[in-house]
Each structure stands twice: as C-alpha cells, then as structure tokens.
C-alpha cells in the first residue's frame, strides 16, 4: 500500500485560485454550471485527484526543454496546474490560464527558486 499523499497549496497558487474565482465571478456570477463556484469546485477536484496518482501529469514542456523534471502539470482547459512531489507532499505552485505566456510565468515562479551552481 502506498503512502498517503498530502496536498498543499503554495501561497501563489492560493492567490491564483482567488484571482480565477474573482474573474469568473465578474464574468458569469457565482452560480450555475459555468459560474465561479462550479469552476473552483472543478479545479479543486482536479487537484484532489492527484492524491491517487501524483505522477500522472507530464512535465511542463517549458521546463522539459530546460532539462528540469521536478515539476508536473495537469490541465483543466484552459487552466494548467503546475505541481511538484517531494516524498509524500504534493505542492501546487501555479494555477493559471494556459493562454498566457507560461514560459515567463514559470521563470518568475519556479526557476528563481532553483539553486544556482
């Protein structure tokens, strides 16, 4: 039997989710199948499903091109959820619209954290 995976949200990812919720709230309101509540529920469901299969997502192509394999992603179109697994702790680092400049976003959020040799 495998270890229980604990999922945590980085502060930036919490901010991402709040911004996504607020944007959808302004667009379509809170309720309904395409409202802010439904979108947030879908994003959280996708995140929670990672506990069962944490390594199922591919390496983000922007990071794979740099030889960085510590991060993975899942998609809930148009959103990408970027995460890493360290032991039994899965950390969600980024939740963002995939139509934005993801290379710049990942550089700001993830690459600056990497140790320099």
PAVO-232536 format. One record per residue: z, x, y of N, C-alpha, C in turn; residue in one letter. Coordinates in pm, whole numbers. Each point is the difference from the previous one (the first is absolute). Layout:
KEKOL      nup    neast   nnorth     caup   caeast   canorth      cup    ceast   cnorth   rest
KEKOL        Z        X        Y        Z        X         Y        Z        X        Y      a
...
This chain:
KEKOL      nup    neast   nnorth     caup   caeast   canorth      cup    ceast   cnorth   rest
KEKOL        0       85     -119        0      -85       119        0       88      124      x
KEKOL      -80      -36       99      -13       82       120      113      -28       98      x
KEKOL       21       97       90      103      -15       102      -38     -110       98      x
KEKOL      100      -62       56      -22     -104       101      -47       66      129      x
KEKOL     -113      -46       51      -55       54       125       64      -74      117      x
KEKOL       50       77       95       56      -58       123     -103       18      111      x
KEKOL      -30     -109       68      -99        3       107       72        0      134      x
KEKOL      -42       91       87       55        3       136     -116        5       99      x
KEKOL       25      -56      117      -99        2       107       41      104      104      x
KEKOL      -91       90       32       25       91       112        6      -84      127      x
KEKOL       70       50      100       13      -73       127     -136      -35       58      x
KEKOL      -96       93      -12     -135      -26        53      -66     -116      -74      x
KEKOL       20       -8     -131      -59     -109       -79       64     -133       37      x
KEKOL      130        1       27       66     -123        47      -62      -45      132      x
KEKOL      -25       96       88      -66      -30       126     -141      -52      -20      x
KEKOL      -72       58      -97     -134      -48       -32        3     -146      -41      x
KEKOL       92      -34      -90        9     -138       -49       35      -96      112      x
KEKOL       90       40       88       37      -85       114     -120      -22       92      x
KEKOL      -77      106       25     -118      -11        86     -107      -89      -64      x
KEKOL      -21       15     -130      -97      -83       -71       43     -146        7      x
KEKOL      127      -25      -25       53     -137         6      -20      -60      139      x
KEKOL       38       74      103      -11      -51       137     -144      -24       41      x
KEKOL      -90       88      -44     -142      -18        31      -53     -129      -66      x
KEKOL       33      -19     -128      -45     -121       -70       66     -124       59      x
KEKOL      124       11       40       72     -112        61      -73      -48      125      x
KEKOL      -44       93       83      -75      -34       120     -135      -60      -33      x
KEKOL      -63       50     -106     -133      -48       -39        3     -138      -63      x
KEKOL       89      -19      -98       -7     -119       -85      131      -75      -18      x
KEKOL      105       46       66      129      -66       -16       74       50     -122      x
KEKOL      117      -56      -23       86       46      -110      -36      -64     -134      x
KEKOL      -39     -126        2      -15      -76      -124     -145      -11      -45      x
KEKOL      -15      -51     -119     -133      -20       -57      -40      115      -89      x
KEKOL     -108      -19      -75      -42      103       -96      -48      129       64      x
KEKOL      -38       -5      127      -42      122        69       90       33      118      x
KEKOL      119      -54       -1       97       26       106       75      130      -21      x
KEKOL       82       32       97       75      126        -2       97        9     -118      x
KEKOL       65     -110      -33       96        2      -112      -71       28     -132      x
KEKOL     -115      -65      -22      -75       19      -124      -51      144      -11      x
KEKOL      -46       56      111      -48      138        -3      114       96      -31      x
KEKOL      113      -18       64      115       87       -26       46      -12     -145      x
KEKOL        3     -123      -52       37      -20      -141      -96       74      -93      x
KEKOL     -131       -7       30      -99       67       -85       17      152        5      x
KEKOL       26       53      118       21      145        12      125       43      -75      x
KEKOL      108      -74       14      124       34       -73      -19      -14     -151      x
KEKOL      -74      -99      -44      -27      -16      -144      -78      119      -54      x
KEKOL      -99       46       75      -77      117       -42       90      123       -8      x
KEKOL       87       16       97       93      114         1       96       -9     -118      x
KEKOL       57     -118      -22       96      -16      -110      -63       23     -136      x
KEKOL     -129      -31      -15      -69       20      -127      -11      148      -36      x
KEKOL       13       87       99       -5      143       -27      118       47      -87      x
KEKOL      107      -74       -2      116       37       -82      -37        6     -148      x
KEKOL      -93      -84      -42      -41       -2      -141     -101      109      -34      x
KEKOL      -90       29       91     -105      100       -23      -17       86      126      x
KEKOL       94       89       26        0       73       128     -117       95       20      x
KEKOL      -61       47     -106     -110       96        16     -137      -64      -16      x
KEKOL       -6     -131       12     -127      -70       -23     -100       19      112      x
KEKOL       46       25      120      -92       13       112      -66      135        4      x
KEKOL     -123        7       52      -68      128        12       55       82      117      x
KEKOL      -33      127        1       34       87       112      -90      -42      117      x
KEKOL       53      -15      120      -86      -34       114     -109      106       15      x
KEKOL     -126      -42       16     -108       98         5       14      102      113      x
KEKOL       60      -40      111       21       93       112       92      114      -40      x
KEKOL       98      -27      -86       93      103       -46      -56       75     -119      x
KEKOL      -70      -70      -88      -61       63      -117      -98      109       44      x
KEKOL      -73      -25      108      -96       97        52       70      129       46      x
KEKOL      128      -11       35       79      115        44       78       63     -115      x
KEKOL      -15      -55     -121       73       51      -115      145      -44       -5      x
KEKOL       34     -108       72      136      -51         2        8     -120      -94      x
KEKOL       78       16     -107        5     -103      -104      134      -70      -12      x
KEKOL       90       21       97      134      -58        -8        6     -145       45      x
KEKOL     -105      -48       62       -1     -135        56      -99      -86      -75      x
KEKOL       30     -128       -8      -88      -97       -64      -14     -120       92      x
KEKOL      -91      -89      -37      -21     -119        81      -34     -120      -87      x
KEKOL       34     -115       50      -51     -125       -53      -58      -77      118      x
KEKOL      -87      -93      -30      -64      -76       105       24     -149      -18      x
KEKOL       21      -64      110        1     -146        10      -87      -26      122      x
KEKOL     -129      -12      -23      -99        1       107       39      -92      113      x
KEKOL       -8       50      123      -52      129        45      108      108       14      x
KEKOL      114      -19      -63      112       92        19        7      103     -113      x
KEKOL       43      120       37       26      106       -96      148       33        9      x
KEKOL       60       17     -116      142       34       -12        6      140      -60      x
KEKOL       50       96       77        6      140       -42      144       31      -40      x
KEKOL       15       62     -118      134       24       -52        5      130      -80      x
KEKOL      122       44      -26       23      117       -83      114      -30      -96      x
KEKOL       -1       67     -114      105      -17      -100       70      133      -18      x
KEKOL      131       -1       17       82      120       -19      111      -38      -98      x
KEKOL      -16       39     -124       96      -40      -103       -9     -150      -22      x
KEKOL      111      -69       23        1     -145       -18       -1      -74      134      x
KEKOL      -33       71      109       -5      -60       133     -145       -2       50      x
KEKOL      -48     -120       26     -134      -19        54       16      -34      147      x
KEKOL      -64       80       86       12      -19       144     -133      -49       57      x
KEKOL        6     -115       66     -116      -53        71       -1       67      137      x
KEKOL     -108       71       32       -7       74       126      -87      -68      104      x
KEKOL     -107      -66      -44      -96      -59        92      -48     -134      -56      x
KEKOL       -5     -100       86      -65     -127       -31      -88      -28      122      x
KEKOL     -132       10      -19      -88      -10       117     -134      -60      -37      x
KEKOL      -66      -50      101     -134      -57       -15      -96      113      -37      x
KEKOL      -72      -19     -108      -90      105       -49     -120       23       90      x
KEKOL      -23      -88       95     -115       15        89       27       95      116      x
KEKOL      123       48       11       31       95       106      -30      142      -45      x
KEKOL       15       96       87      -26      140       -31      115       53      -86      x
KEKOL      -19      -10     -131      108       36       -91       24      150       -6      x
KEKOL     -102       80       18       20      146        -2       98       41      110      x
KEKOL      -18      -52      120       91       33       110      140      -55      -25      x
KEKOL        7     -121      -51      130      -61       -30       76       83     -103      x
KEKOL      -66       38     -108       66       79      -103       40      138       52      x
KEKOL      -83       57       85       37      130        57      127      -12       83      x
KEKOL        9     -104       81      121      -20        83      121      -30      -84      x
KEKOL      -15      -84     -101      115      -48       -75       43       91     -114      x
KEKOL      -98       54      -73       35       70      -124      -17      150        6      x
KEKOL     -111       45       55      -29      143        -7       95       82       85      x
KEKOL       54      -56      106       95       74        83      131       23      -72      x
KEKOL       27      -78     -104      124       16       -77       -8      108     -104      x
KEKOL     -123       42      -36      -15       98      -107       48      136       46      x
KEKOL       64       74      -91       43      136        36     -121       90       24      x
KEKOL       10       86       97     -108       96        31       29      131      -75      x
KEKOL     -105       57      -55       20      128       -72      -42      117       84      x
